[in-house]
Amino acid sequence: MLTVNELKQIQIHQQHLTDKTDIHTICHDLNGIQAQFLSNAEHSLRIRCKD
């Protein structure tokens, strides 16, 4: 049985917030980036991308 903290860590990892990767992997794994404002979508990619 997983603890709540373990589940949170898994979710954070799956959203590429613990390890940066390339933009194609991020968009594939997250099924794209959604935000009301373009600058928020760009920020979401910047915090996840290596490039």
Secondary structure, 3 states (H helix, E strand, C coil): CCCHHHHHHHHHHHCCCCCCECHHHHHHHHCCCCCCCHHHHHHHHHCCECC
